[in-house]
């Protein structure tokens, strides 16, 4: 097969659509009378979106830098510096300046808060993803060694690692408390969701493993596509059942339920894993023309949409609030589509202008 896997672009596009849905759902949650079904769609069904990007990232890295070839670390890190770290620093500064300009709050520029904002991706709510991704990049030699080890006995190692991942994420999500004597260690534990790559190690290694032995892995996954689809639906059903149990018999608020049933919960880990594998197989098959076009465009401009959508989402939501509209299903759909359209249009214009300058 070609080095470029079209299915990965489709998955990237779908995941980006899901990320915007999650952030739109965060605004819906501000309404005390929010629709639980709408919240379930935006905040539960879309939960695979962030974790699957780590699967995609690893897959792309291991296709670009095969295990059979030596890794030029200097060139590798230089490329990541200019493509990810530098934009992350510049983007964080711009988002922080935007926040201070809007609110008049310049306290975020105090030294300790600057440390928090840059180290934990607090410049804007989506930037933590880049912090974790940068940790994965920094430790790339380690992951290459792990994938080589897994390839010796893949089923055994993947089974053990999946159990360990679920156990670790459960402990980190529901049991671990920042109660150490050292202030900075407590800070690191408090913001662990924003910078610990350990929460997504299994998906990253899985992506690397599938890329390293793509033909064999894909053939095996094709044979098990129905099982993967069933497991995907089962894990999603488990998440939804947990969500409705919490807001029903347990009396949780929607915010509390969403903060409990997330991608690091046991069902959430399985949902992300099965979504990654099932979508790889399904999107390798012909898709309806319009769906393929939508996912392809969303995938191609996903990095730009990642950077732009919080800006447009904020101002479009402010416009909705100024009109006195509640975020019911119709208004939320309009807000979501308007945010995507504005982000995509800006990305297309920007890329067009850049290409003309070259």
C-alpha positions in Angstrom: 0.0 0.0 0.0 1.1 3.6 -0.4 2.8 5.4 2.4 -0.1 7.8 2.6 -3.2 6.1 4.1 -6.3 8.1 3.0 -8.4 6.6 5.8 -6.1 8.4 8.3 -7.1 11.7 6.8 -10.8 10.8 7.1 -10.2 9.8 10.7 -8.4 13.1 11.4 -11.3 15.0 9.9 -13.9 13.2 11.9 -11.9 13.6 15.1 -11.6 17.4 14.4 -15.3 17.6 13.9 -15.7 15.8 17.3 -13.3 18.2 19.1 -15.3 21.2 18.0 -18.4 19.4 19.2 -16.9 18.8 22.6 -16.0 22.5 23.0 -19.4 23.5 21.8 -20.9 21.1 24.4 -18.9 22.9 27.1 -20.9 26.0 26.3 -24.2 24.1 26.3 -23.3 22.9 29.9 -23.3 26.5 31.1 -27.1 26.4 30.8 -28.6 24.9 34.0 -31.5 23.6 31.9 -29.4 22.1 29.2 -30.8 19.1 27.3 -29.2 15.9 28.6 -29.5 14.2 25.2 -27.8 17.1 23.4 -25.0 17.0 26.0 -24.7 13.2 25.6 -24.2 13.7 21.8 -21.6 16.5 22.2 -19.8 15.4 25.3 -20.0 11.6 25.4 -20.4 10.3 21.8 -17.6 12.6 20.6 -15.2 11.6 23.4 -13.0 9.4 21.2 -11.9 12.6 19.3 -8.9 13.7 21.4 -7.4 10.3 22.2 -7.7 9.1 18.5 -5.4 12.0 17.5 -2.6 10.3 19.5 -3.2 7.1 17.6 -3.1 9.1 14.3 0.1 11.0 15.4 1.9 7.7 16.2 0.8 6.1 13.0 2.1 9.0 11.0 5.4 9.1 12.8 6.1 5.4 12.5 5.2 5.5 8.8 7.4 8.5 8.2 10.3 7.1 10.3 10.2 3.3 9.9 11.8 1.1 12.6 14.0 -0.5 10.0 15.7 2.8 9.4 17.8 4.9 11.9 16.1 7.9 13.4 18.1 11.2 12.9 17.1 12.7 16.2 18.6 16.1 15.5 16.5 16.5 12.3 13.5 15.0 14.0 13.5 17.4 17.0 14.3 20.4 14.7 11.3 19.6 12.6 9.0 19.2 15.7 10.4 22.5 17.1 9.3 24.5 14.1 6.1 22.7 13.4 4.8 22.3 16.9 6.8 23.8 19.8 7.3 27.2 18.2 3.6 27.5 17.1 2.6 26.4 20.6 4.6 29.1 22.3 3.4 31.8 19.8 -0.2 30.6 20.0 -0.2 30.5 23.8 1.1 34.1 23.9 -1.6 35.3 21.4 -4.4 33.6 23.3 -3.1 34.9 26.6 -2.9 38.5 25.2 -6.5 38.1 23.8 -7.7 37.0 27.3 -6.0 39.9 29.0 -7.3 42.4 26.4 -10.9 41.0 26.8 -10.9 40.9 30.6 -8.3 43.4 31.8 -6.8 40.6 33.8 -3.0 40.8 33.4 -2.2 38.7 36.5 -1.7 35.6 34.2 1.6 37.2 33.2 3.1 36.8 36.8 6.0 34.4 36.7 4.4 31.5 38.5 1.3 31.7 36.3 3.3 32.1 33.1 5.0 28.8 34.1 1.6 27.2 34.6 0.2 28.5 31.4 3.1 27.4 29.2 3.9 24.1 30.9 0.3 22.9 31.2 -1.2 24.4 28.0 -3.5 26.8 29.8 -3.3 29.6 27.2 -6.4 28.2 25.7 -8.4 25.1 26.6 -7.4 23.0 23.5 -3.6 23.6 23.9 -3.0 20.8 26.4 -3.1 18.4 23.5 0.1 19.9 22.1 1.8 19.7 25.5 1.1 16.0 25.7 2.1 15.5 22.0 5.4 17.3 22.6 6.1 14.9 25.4 5.5 12.0 23.0 7.9 13.6 20.5 10.6 14.2 23.2 10.5 10.5 24.2 10.3 9.2 20.6 13.4 6.9 21.0 11.7 5.2 24.0 8.5 4.6 22.0 10.5 3.1 19.2 12.1 0.7 21.6 8.8 -0.3 23.1 7.2 -0.9 19.7 10.1 -3.2 18.8 9.5 -5.1 22.0 5.8 -5.4 21.5 6.3 -6.8 18.0 7.9 -9.9 19.5 4.7 -10.9 21.1 2.0 -8.4 20.1 -1.1 -10.0 21.5 0.5 -10.6 24.9 2.0 -7.2 25.2 -1.0 -5.3 24.0 -3.3 -7.2 26.4 -1.0 -6.4 29.4 -0.6 -2.8 28.3 -4.3 -2.2 27.9 -5.1 -3.6 31.3 -2.3 -1.4 32.8 -3.6 1.7 30.9 -7.1 1.2 32.2 -5.9 0.7 35.7 -3.5 3.7 35.6 -6.2 6.0 34.1 -8.7 4.9 36.7 -6.3 5.7 39.5 -5.3 9.0 38.0 -8.8 10.1 37.2 -10.6 9.1 40.4 -8.1 8.3 43.2 -5.0 10.4 42.9 -4.9 13.6 44.9 -2.3 16.4 45.0 -1.4 16.1 48.7 2.4 16.2 48.7 4.5 18.7 50.7 6.2 20.1 47.6 4.2 22.9 45.9 5.5 22.2 42.4 4.9 18.5 42.6 1.4 19.2 43.7 1.0 21.5 40.8 2.2 18.8 38.4 -0.3 16.3 39.9 -3.2 18.8 39.9 -2.7 19.5 36.2 -1.7 16.0 35.3 -4.5 15.7 32.6 -2.8 18.5 30.7 0.7 17.1 30.4 1.1 13.4 31.4 1.5 11.4 28.2 1.1 8.2 30.3 -2.7 8.7 30.0 -2.5 7.9 26.2 0.5 5.6 26.0 -1.5 2.6 24.9 -3.1 4.4 22.0 0.2 5.9 20.9 1.9 2.5 20.9 -1.0 0.9 19.2 -0.8 3.5 16.4 2.9 2.9 16.1 2.5 -0.9 16.0 -0.2 -0.8 13.3 2.0 1.5 11.2 5.1 -0.6 11.7 3.3 -3.8 10.4 0.5 -2.1 8.5 -0.2 -4.8 5.9 -0.4 -7.6 8.4 -2.3 -5.5 11.0 -4.8 -4.3 8.4 -5.5 -7.7 7.1 -6.2 -9.0 10.6 -8.4 -6.0 11.4 -10.4 -6.5 8.2 -11.3 -10.0 9.3 -12.5 -8.8 12.6 -14.3 -5.6 11.5 -17.7 -6.8 12.7 -16.3 -7.7 16.1 -14.6 -4.3 16.3 -17.9 -2.6 15.3 -19.8 -4.5 18.0 -17.1 -3.7 20.7 -17.2 -0.1 19.6 -21.0 0.1 20.1 -20.7 -1.8 23.4 -18.2 0.6 24.8 -20.2 3.6 23.7 -23.3 2.0 25.3 -21.4 1.5 28.5 -20.4 5.2 28.6 -23.9 6.4 27.9 -25.4 4.0 30.5 -22.9 5.3 33.1 -23.8 8.9 32.1 -27.6 8.4 32.4 -27.1 6.5 35.6 -25.2 9.4 37.1 -27.7 12.1 36.1 -30.7 9.8 37.0 -30.5 7.6 40.1 -27.3 9.2 41.4 -28.5 12.8 41.0 -25.3 14.2 39.4 -25.5 17.5 37.5 -24.7 17.3 33.8 -21.3 18.9 34.5 -20.5 16.4 37.2 -21.5 13.5 34.9 -19.5 14.7 32.0 -16.4 15.2 34.2 -16.8 11.6 35.4 -17.6 9.8 32.1 -14.7 10.9 30.0 -12.1 9.5 27.7 -9.9 8.3 30.6 -12.7 6.3 32.2 -12.5 2.5 31.7 -15.2 2.5 29.1 -13.7 5.7 27.6 -10.4 4.0 27.0 -12.0 1.1 25.3 -14.2 3.4 23.2 -11.2 5.3 21.9 -9.3 2.0 21.1 -12.1 0.4 19.2 -13.0 3.6 17.4 -9.4 3.9 16.2 -9.3 0.4 14.8 -12.8 0.2 13.5 -12.6 3.6 11.7 -9.2 2.6 10.1 -10.9 -0.4 8.5 -14.2 1.3 7.7 -12.7 4.4 6.2 -10.4 2.3 4.0 -13.6 1.2 2.2 -15.4 3.5 -0.3 -17.5 6.2 1.5 -20.5 8.2 0.2 -19.0 10.9 -2.0 -20.2 13.9 0.1 -19.1 12.3 3.4 -15.7 11.5 2.0 -15.3 15.1 0.7 -16.4 16.6 4.1 -14.0 14.3 6.1 -11.2 14.9 3.6 -11.4 18.7 3.8 -11.8 18.6 7.6 -8.7 16.4 7.8 -6.6 18.5 5.5 -7.3 21.6 7.5 -7.6 20.0 10.9 -4.4 21.7 12.3 -5.7 25.1 11.3 -9.2 24.4 12.6 -7.6 23.3 15.9 -6.0 26.7 16.3 -8.8 28.9 15.1 -12.1 27.4 16.4 -11.9 28.6 20.0 -11.6 32.2 18.8 -14.7 31.9 16.5 -16.6 29.8 19.0 -16.1 32.5 21.7 -17.4 35.4 19.5 -20.2 33.5 17.9 -21.4 32.4 21.3 -21.2 36.0 22.5 -23.4 36.9 19.6 -25.9 34.2 20.5 -26.0 35.5 24.1 -26.5 39.1 23.0 -29.6 37.9 21.1 -30.9 36.2 24.2 -31.0 32.8 22.6 -30.6 29.6 24.6 -28.4 26.8 23.3 -31.2 24.4 22.4 -30.5 21.8 19.7 -31.2 24.1 16.8 -29.2 27.1 18.0 -26.3 24.8 19.1 -26.2 23.2 15.6 -26.1 26.6 14.0 -23.3 27.7 16.4 -21.4 24.5 15.7 -21.6 24.8 11.9 -20.9 28.5 12.0 -17.7 27.9 14.0 -16.6 25.2 11.7 -17.3 27.2 8.6 -15.6 30.3 9.9 -12.5 28.3 11.0 -12.3 26.4 7.7 -12.8 29.5 5.5 -10.1 31.4 7.4 -7.8 28.4 7.1 -8.4 28.1 3.3 -7.8 31.8 2.7 -4.6 31.7 4.9 -3.2 28.7 3.1 -4.1 30.2 -0.3 -2.2 33.4 0.5 0.8 31.5 1.8 1.0 29.3 -1.4 0.9 32.5 -3.6 3.8 33.9 -1.6 6.0 30.9 -2.3 
